[in-house]
Amino acid sequence: MIQLTDLSQSDHPHFAKDLFESAFPDEERPPFGALKNRNKSKFHFMVATNETDDGDEPIGILSYWTFEDFVYIEHFAIDEDLRNQGLGKAVFLNFLSQQTQQVVLEVEHPHDEISDHRIEFYASMGLFKNPQDYLQPSYHGDQVTVPMIVMSKYELDDDEFDEIREILYKEVYKCKPSNMR
């Protein structure tokens, strides 16, 4: 059985740190140690486990933010050795089924087989690829941005997209939205 446990209550913090740092390039993640300084009422870092005969096996991580009108999935990864076994889909659908409001996430533009697969993975679970241009701000205080695609549970019109982008820039990336357009 798949379970999501808050990192602070997980028996697998080293697994979570190692996966977080290996699955995401520096420009697409904050330093792991900085996560503890985030708003605890909005930010959640979960460790996904699969219950086996040998106990709960860590299989992945999922970090997300809860806002008034939407949930933002910031990072999601399954251990590289366990990919392509349906575990990622099971974890993601488990999480998605618990969300009654809009869910959004960022994905890299397709540029190789992995990025193509990632977009197909989320689309296969019903997420929409929104057409609006989006730049992921830097996590490191420099001006480097990463062009991304915003995918969502329900398709976003331009006003909804702008509102979500402004909240993400302010709350997650701590930057001024006007500096990113």
C-alpha positions, 0 to 999 in steps of 0.5 A, a space after each residue: 500500500 502506498 503512503 505519503 508521510 511528512 518528512 518530519 515524521 518519516 523514517 527516511 530523511 536521508 533517502 528524501 534528501 538524496 533523491 531530491 538532490 539527484 532528481 532535480 538540477 540545482 536551478 530547479 530546486 532550493 537547497 535541501 536545508 532551506 526547506 525547513 525555513 518555509 511556511 509550515 502551514 502552506 509547504 509540505 514535503 512528503 516521503 512516499 513509501 510502499 508497504 512490503 513484507 519487509 516494512 515500508 520501502 521509500 520509493 519517492 518524494 512529493 513536495 507541495 504548497 497549499 493555497 486558498 484556491 489551488 495546490 502547487 506540486 513543486 517537486 515529485 520524483 520516484 527513485 530511479 531504480 523503481 521507475 517504470 513500475 507504475 509506482 509513480 502513477 500510483 503515488 500521483 493518483 493517490 495524491 491527486 484523488 485527495 485534492 478537491 481544488 485546482 492542482 498545478 505543477 511546472 514541467 520542463 519544455 520537451 527537449 529530450 525523451 525524458 522531458 517528453 515522457 514527463 509531460 506524457 506521464 502527467 497528461 495520462 492522468 488528466 492534467 492539461 498543458 497550458 499554453 501561456 508562457 511561464 518562467 520559473 524564477 531562480 531559487 538562488 537569488 540570481 536572475 537565471 530563469 528556466 522556461 517551463 510549462 504549467 500543467 493543471 488539473 483544470 485548464 487555466 484561462 489567462 486570468 487564472 494563470 496570471 493569478 497563480 503565477 503571481 502567487 507562486 512568484 511571491 510565496 514560493 520563489 520570493 520574487 516580484 511578479 513584475 520582474 519576471 515578465 
